Amino acid sequence: MGFIDNIKECLGEESFAIAPSFRAVVFGDSAVYLENVSKIISYEKEQVIVALKKGKITVSGVDLYIKKYCGGDLVVCGKITSLTRA
């Protein structure tokens, strides 16, 4: 199974039938880049929760910090352990 197939399985096939409202790029376990973030809901060293146009994303980890937040783009660095969408 390829990388895109893994993402489809995690998010559900139906989520690819429409244009995605956000983009997430994970760089190993040390950083995550998110596009189309509308606001930061919560920011702690173990968890960053952000709002999207539809739903939210939670980045969990250790010693997390926000490296960039500008124009809807967000970069969270630290030891990333999980990324979940609600």
C-alpha positions as CSV (number, residue, x, y, z in Angstrom):
1,M,0.0,0.0,0.0
2,G,1.4,3.4,-1.0
3,F,1.6,6.6,1.0
4,I,-1.5,8.2,-0.6
5,D,-3.5,4.9,0.0
6,N,-2.5,5.1,3.7
7,I,-3.8,8.7,3.9
8,K,-7.0,7.7,2.1
9,E,-7.5,4.8,4.5
10,C,-7.0,7.1,7.6
11,L,-9.2,9.9,6.4
12,G,-11.8,7.8,4.5
13,E,-12.2,7.5,0.7
14,E,-15.1,10.0,0.7
15,S,-12.8,12.8,1.8
16,F,-10.9,12.6,-1.5
17,A,-14.1,13.1,-3.5
18,I,-14.1,16.8,-2.7
19,A,-11.2,19.3,-2.8
20,P,-9.3,19.2,0.5
21,S,-9.8,22.3,2.7
22,F,-6.4,22.0,4.2
23,R,-3.0,20.5,3.6
24,A,-0.7,18.8,6.2
25,V,2.9,17.8,5.6
26,V,4.7,15.9,8.3
27,F,8.5,15.9,8.3
28,G,9.5,12.8,10.2
29,D,8.7,13.2,13.8
30,S,10.2,16.6,14.2
31,A,7.8,19.0,12.4
32,V,4.4,19.4,10.8
33,Y,3.3,22.1,8.3
34,L,-0.4,23.0,8.0
35,E,-2.1,25.2,5.4
36,N,-5.4,26.9,5.7
37,V,-5.4,27.3,9.5
38,S,-8.0,29.8,10.6
39,K,-6.8,30.2,14.2
40,I,-4.9,28.5,17.1
41,I,-7.4,27.2,19.6
42,S,-4.9,25.9,22.2
43,Y,-1.1,25.9,22.5
44,E,0.8,23.9,25.0
45,K,4.1,22.0,25.0
46,E,2.3,18.7,24.6
47,Q,-0.5,19.7,22.3
48,V,-1.4,22.3,19.7
49,I,-5.1,22.5,18.5
50,V,-5.9,24.6,15.5
51,A,-9.2,25.4,13.7
52,L,-9.7,24.9,10.0
53,K,-12.6,26.1,7.9
54,K,-14.2,22.8,8.6
55,G,-13.1,21.0,11.8
56,K,-9.9,21.1,13.7
57,I,-6.5,19.4,13.9
58,T,-4.7,18.3,17.0
59,V,-0.9,18.0,17.0
60,S,0.4,16.0,20.0
61,G,4.0,15.5,21.1
62,V,6.8,16.6,23.4
63,D,8.4,20.1,23.6
64,L,6.2,21.5,20.9
65,Y,6.6,25.0,19.7
66,I,5.2,27.1,16.9
67,K,8.0,28.1,14.5
68,K,5.7,30.0,12.0
69,Y,2.2,31.2,11.9
70,C,1.4,33.6,9.1
71,G,-1.3,33.9,6.4
72,G,-3.0,30.6,7.4
73,D,0.3,28.7,7.3
74,L,1.5,27.0,10.6
75,V,4.7,25.1,11.4
76,V,4.8,23.2,14.6
77,C,8.2,21.7,15.7
78,G,9.2,19.4,18.4
79,K,8.8,15.6,18.9
80,I,5.6,14.9,17.0
81,T,3.8,11.8,18.2
82,S,0.4,12.2,16.5
83,L,-1.8,14.3,14.2
84,T,-5.5,13.9,14.4
85,R,-8.4,15.6,12.7
86,A,-11.8,16.2,14.2
